[in-house]
Structures are given as C-alpha cells and as structure tokens.
C-alpha cells in the first residue's frame, strides 16, 4: 500500500527572525536537537523496514535543513526503493556544499518547498540557493507570505524565476479583510492559485483523506490523522498504518492551511497538483 506521511519532529527553532513567526525567537538548544535527531533516526529505520511505499513531507516548526541530520535524512530517504518522494519545507538558507548532500540526493525522488523571507535574506542570496537546485535538476516550488509590504519583492521574485517554476503566495489571514480587492487581483496575477489559500474552509463532518492514506508522525513515532488534530491514533513502532481505523470525517470546524485543505476531496486539489501535492507544484508547471 501507499501512504503519505507529514513528519513534524520536536524541532522548534529557526535561524531567521520573522516578526509574524512564533518560532523565530526560540534559541537552538543542543538537547532538543539530540531528541529530534533520535526521532528522525527511528523514523528512517521504520521506513527502511516497512513493506509499504511512502511519500514523505518534512514540515518542521522552524528550519530543519541547516542541521546535518535533516540533510542526511533527505539523502537516505530519497534513495530507498519504497520511498516514492521525500520533500521538505525550508527557508532555503541551507548550505549547498556541506557534505555534498545536494549532489548525493536522488533527483527523481527529492523535492523542495522553499519559503522566501525578504526581511531575512536578500533576493540575490535566495536566487543563488534555488539556482543550486536548478543546476541539479531538483524539483521545487517557492513562495512568500503575502504581507502587503512584501508585494514589491514578490513581483521581483516572480520576475527572476523561470516561468516553469511555480511561485505560491500564502495569504495573511490573521486579520479579516486584510487585502483590498485590487491587492487580491494583483496577487492572483502573480499566483493564479492565491484565491485557494485565501479562505477558511468549513470542514467539520466533511470527508478528508487524512487518517485514511495520509498521516502525521512526530518524533516519538506517534501517529495522528493530521497536524491539526491532536488525537493520537497509533505509533509507528506498534501499528501498521494499513490497520489504523480513523473516521473519514474532519473533526475541526475549519481548515485553512495548504497542507490540510488539499486533502479535502470536495476541493479537487489533486486535479490541480497531481504528483506535486507535497512540494506544492501544480501539474501545469513542469520541471526536470
């Protein structure tokens, strides 16, 4: 059987300091990294010994790819015969040359979801980072949080990217009515799918693929239906995902995060993204 796993370990620190991010100011603690590293090792061992096939997305609370053990995890998982895809959400500040990891990773299996933070890294630096992926024929999308002050830089980013690279914009939804109609029109021109991310979708009682073929796993190996429902339904050391029984209906009132609502069948997101669901690359954008 095939399963998708959204992996989120105990990492809660970042090398960037974005004002809107709750993890931007958390210091890196050595013991926390050791706990997280041990969790990654157990997870890799589980995948290596599993009879099933997997699509894996690392969705850390913070920045993972500045740490060698995450880079090595991407390399190892990308080469396993039962891993269909391994992707990661990252701010793109990773070392390109450390341990030759980008040259050792399997290009047909690995993918990247790059987040550009213009207040933390220059457009030139970010361009150099994604160029390293292009040079190695590695699949990626990239994008920006749609804060109004970022709009001029978002225009610049779109202009620098090859047309075949999808640039997403995450809607800033903390304030209702944050955007004017004119601003929404411009953002849709830059990201044709911006409107999809602009909403809180009613989800309580709605059918969702999470808990059926998509699961969330943490550093302890605990399994949940998704990141946004805290009920533990199993553990990778004790349960075969094929035998987990979870209601197909979402228990939350709404779903507004891309890695959540894309699994609501009624929104037909699979027809938009196809095999690019994890790295957020729509079907119309062809790389490689």
C-alpha positions as CSV (number, residue, x, y, z in Angstrom):
1,X,0.0,0.0,0.0
2,X,1.0,3.6,-0.4
3,X,0.8,6.2,2.3
4,X,1.7,9.9,2.7
5,X,3.4,11.0,5.9
6,X,3.6,14.6,7.1
7,X,6.6,14.4,9.6
8,X,7.0,17.0,12.3
9,X,9.6,16.4,14.9
10,X,10.4,18.2,18.1
11,X,12.5,20.9,16.4
12,X,11.2,24.4,17.3
13,X,13.9,26.8,16.3
14,X,14.9,28.8,13.3
15,X,17.9,30.8,12.1
16,X,15.5,33.5,10.8
17,X,13.6,36.0,13.0
18,X,10.4,36.9,11.1
19,X,8.1,39.1,13.2
20,X,5.0,37.0,12.4
21,X,6.5,33.6,13.3
22,X,6.1,32.2,16.8
23,X,9.3,30.1,16.5
24,X,11.6,32.8,15.1
25,X,13.0,33.8,18.5
26,X,13.4,30.4,20.1
27,X,17.1,29.5,20.7
28,X,18.6,26.3,19.4
29,X,19.1,24.0,22.4
30,X,21.5,21.1,22.0
31,X,19.4,18.7,24.0
32,X,16.3,19.5,21.9
33,X,18.3,18.8,18.7
34,X,19.5,15.4,20.1
35,X,15.9,14.4,20.9
36,X,14.8,15.5,17.4
37,X,17.8,13.7,15.8
38,X,16.9,10.4,17.6
39,X,13.3,10.7,16.4
40,X,14.5,11.2,12.8
41,X,16.7,8.1,13.1
42,X,13.8,6.0,14.4
43,X,11.6,7.2,11.6
44,X,14.1,6.4,8.9
45,X,14.5,2.9,10.4
46,X,10.8,2.5,10.3
47,X,10.6,3.4,6.6
48,X,13.6,1.1,5.8
49,X,11.9,-1.9,7.3
50,X,8.3,-1.2,6.1
51,X,6.6,-3.2,3.4
52,X,4.6,-0.2,2.3
53,X,5.5,2.7,-0.1
54,X,5.7,6.3,1.1
55,X,5.5,9.9,0.1
56,X,7.1,12.0,2.9
57,X,7.0,15.7,3.7
58,X,9.0,17.2,6.4
59,X,7.1,20.1,7.9
60,X,9.2,21.4,10.8
61,X,8.3,24.1,13.3
62,X,11.4,26.0,12.4
63,X,14.3,25.5,9.9
64,X,15.4,21.9,9.5
65,X,17.9,22.0,6.7
66,X,20.6,24.0,8.5
67,X,21.1,20.8,10.5
68,X,23.2,18.0,9.1
69,X,21.0,15.2,10.3
70,X,18.0,16.5,8.3
71,X,20.1,16.9,5.2
72,X,21.3,13.3,5.6
73,X,17.8,12.1,6.2
74,X,16.7,13.6,2.9
75,X,19.6,11.9,1.1
76,X,18.9,8.5,2.7
77,X,15.2,8.5,2.3
78,X,15.5,9.7,-1.3
79,X,17.4,6.5,-2.2
80,X,15.1,4.0,-0.5
81,X,13.2,1.8,-3.0
82,X,9.9,2.2,-1.1
83,X,10.1,6.0,-1.0
84,X,8.2,7.5,-3.9
85,X,9.0,11.0,-2.8
86,X,10.6,12.9,0.0
87,X,10.1,16.7,0.3
88,X,10.8,19.4,2.8
89,X,9.6,22.8,3.8
90,X,12.6,25.1,4.1
91,X,13.5,28.7,4.2
92,X,16.3,27.9,1.7
93,X,19.2,29.0,3.9
94,X,20.8,25.6,3.8
95,X,24.4,25.0,2.9
96,X,24.7,24.0,-0.7
97,X,28.1,22.4,-0.4
98,X,28.1,20.8,3.1
99,X,28.7,17.0,2.9
100,X,28.0,17.2,-0.9
101,X,24.4,16.4,0.1
102,X,22.8,18.1,-2.9
103,X,25.0,16.0,-5.2
104,X,24.2,12.8,-3.4
105,X,20.4,13.2,-3.2
106,X,18.3,11.3,-5.7
107,X,16.9,13.9,-8.0
108,X,14.0,11.8,-9.2
109,X,12.7,11.4,-5.6
110,X,13.6,14.5,-3.7
111,X,11.7,17.8,-3.8
112,X,11.7,21.2,-2.0
113,X,9.1,23.7,-0.8
114,X,11.1,27.0,-0.5
115,X,9.9,29.9,1.5
116,X,11.4,33.3,0.7
117,X,11.6,35.7,3.7
118,X,12.7,39.0,2.2
119,X,13.3,40.6,5.6
120,X,15.8,37.9,6.4
121,X,17.6,37.1,3.2
122,X,18.3,39.2,0.0
123,X,16.7,38.2,-3.3
124,X,20.2,37.7,-4.7
125,X,21.0,35.2,-1.9
126,X,17.7,33.4,-2.3
127,X,18.2,33.2,-6.1
128,X,21.6,31.6,-5.6
129,X,20.1,29.0,-3.4
130,X,17.3,28.0,-5.8
131,X,19.8,28.1,-8.7
132,X,21.7,25.3,-6.9
133,X,18.6,23.2,-7.1
134,X,18.0,24.1,-10.8
135,X,21.6,23.2,-11.6
136,X,21.0,19.7,-10.1
137,X,17.6,19.3,-11.8
138,X,15.9,19.1,-8.4
139,X,12.2,19.9,-8.2
140,X,11.0,22.8,-6.1
141,X,8.3,25.4,-5.7
142,X,8.9,28.7,-3.8
143,X,6.9,31.5,-2.4
144,X,6.3,34.2,0.1
145,X,3.9,35.1,2.9
146,X,1.6,37.7,1.3
147,X,2.2,40.5,3.7
148,X,1.4,43.8,2.0
149,X,4.9,45.2,2.5
150,X,6.3,42.1,0.7
151,X,4.3,42.7,-2.5
152,X,7.0,44.7,-4.4
153,X,9.5,42.0,-3.6
154,X,7.0,39.3,-4.6
155,X,6.9,40.9,-8.0
156,X,10.7,40.9,-8.2
157,X,10.8,37.2,-7.2
158,X,8.3,36.2,-9.9
159,X,10.4,38.1,-12.4
160,X,13.6,36.3,-11.5
161,X,12.1,32.8,-11.5
162,X,12.0,30.7,-14.6
163,X,8.4,30.6,-15.9
164,X,8.3,26.8,-15.3
165,X,8.8,27.3,-11.5
166,X,5.6,27.8,-9.5
167,X,5.6,30.7,-7.1
168,X,2.9,30.4,-4.4
169,X,1.7,33.2,-2.1
170,X,0.5,32.3,1.4
171,X,-2.4,34.6,2.3
172,X,-2.0,36.6,5.5
173,X,-5.2,35.6,7.3
174,X,-4.8,36.9,10.8
175,X,-7.0,39.9,10.0
176,X,-10.3,39.6,8.2
177,X,-10.4,41.8,5.2
178,X,-6.7,42.3,5.2
179,X,-6.5,42.7,1.4
180,X,-8.3,45.2,-0.8
181,X,-9.9,43.8,-4.0
182,X,-7.2,45.4,-6.0
183,X,-4.5,43.8,-4.0
184,X,-6.2,40.4,-4.4
185,X,-6.3,40.9,-8.1
186,X,-2.6,41.6,-8.3
187,X,-1.7,38.7,-6.1
188,X,-3.8,36.4,-8.3
189,X,-1.9,37.6,-11.3
190,X,1.3,36.6,-9.5
191,X,0.0,33.3,-8.1
192,X,-3.0,32.0,-10.1
193,X,-3.9,29.8,-7.1
194,X,-3.8,32.6,-4.5
195,X,-7.6,32.5,-4.0
196,X,-7.4,28.9,-2.9
197,X,-5.3,29.9,0.1
198,X,-7.3,32.9,1.0
199,X,-10.1,31.1,2.8
200,X,-11.0,29.2,5.9
201,X,-12.8,26.1,4.6
202,X,-15.7,24.6,6.6
203,X,-14.5,21.1,7.4
204,X,-16.4,19.6,10.4
205,X,-18.0,16.4,9.2
206,X,-16.6,16.8,5.7
207,X,-14.7,13.9,4.1
208,X,-10.9,14.1,4.4
209,X,-8.2,11.8,3.1
210,X,-6.2,12.3,6.3
211,X,-6.4,9.3,8.7
212,X,-7.0,7.1,5.7
213,X,-4.0,7.2,3.5
214,X,-2.4,10.4,4.8
215,X,-1.0,10.6,8.4
216,X,1.1,12.9,10.6
217,X,4.0,11.4,12.5
218,X,6.1,13.1,15.3
219,X,9.5,12.4,16.8
220,X,8.1,9.8,19.2
221,X,6.6,7.9,16.3
222,X,3.1,8.9,17.4
223,X,0.6,8.9,14.5
224,X,-2.2,11.4,14.1
225,X,-4.6,11.9,11.2
226,X,-3.0,15.3,10.5
227,X,-1.1,18.1,12.2
228,X,-4.2,19.9,13.2
229,X,-6.0,17.1,15.1
230,X,-4.1,16.2,18.3
231,X,-5.7,12.8,18.9
232,X,-3.1,10.0,18.7
233,X,-4.3,7.0,16.7
234,X,-1.2,4.8,16.8
235,X,2.6,4.6,16.8
236,X,4.9,3.5,14.0
237,X,6.6,1.0,16.4
238,X,3.3,-0.7,17.2
239,X,0.8,-0.2,14.4
240,X,0.7,-0.9,10.7
241,X,-0.9,2.1,9.0
242,X,-2.9,-0.3,6.9
243,X,-4.8,-1.4,10.0
244,X,-5.5,2.0,11.5
245,X,-9.1,2.9,11.7
246,X,-9.9,6.6,11.7
247,X,-13.1,8.4,10.8
248,X,-13.1,9.9,7.3
249,X,-14.8,13.0,8.6
250,X,-12.8,16.0,9.8
251,X,-13.5,16.9,13.5
252,X,-12.4,20.6,13.1
253,X,-14.7,23.5,12.3
254,X,-12.4,24.8,9.6
255,X,-9.2,24.1,7.7
256,X,-7.1,26.9,6.3
257,X,-3.6,25.6,5.9
258,X,-2.4,24.3,2.5
259,X,-1.1,21.0,3.9
260,X,-4.6,20.4,5.4
261,X,-7.2,21.6,3.0
262,X,-5.6,19.9,-0.1
263,X,-6.8,16.6,1.3
264,X,-10.5,17.6,1.3
265,X,-11.7,15.8,-1.8
266,X,-14.5,18.3,-2.4
267,X,-11.9,21.0,-3.2
268,X,-10.4,18.8,-6.0
269,X,-6.9,19.8,-5.2
270,X,-5.5,16.6,-6.5
271,X,-6.6,17.5,-10.0
272,X,-4.6,20.8,-9.6
273,X,-1.4,19.3,-8.1
274,X,-1.3,15.7,-9.1
275,X,2.0,14.2,-8.2
276,X,3.2,17.6,-7.0
277,X,1.0,17.7,-3.9
278,X,3.8,17.5,-1.3
279,X,6.1,20.1,-2.9
280,X,3.2,22.3,-3.9
281,X,3.9,22.2,-7.7
282,X,0.7,22.3,-9.8
283,X,0.5,19.9,-12.8
284,X,0.9,22.8,-15.3
285,X,4.4,23.6,-14.0
286,X,6.9,21.0,-15.5
287,X,10.4,20.8,-14.1
288,X,13.2,18.4,-14.9
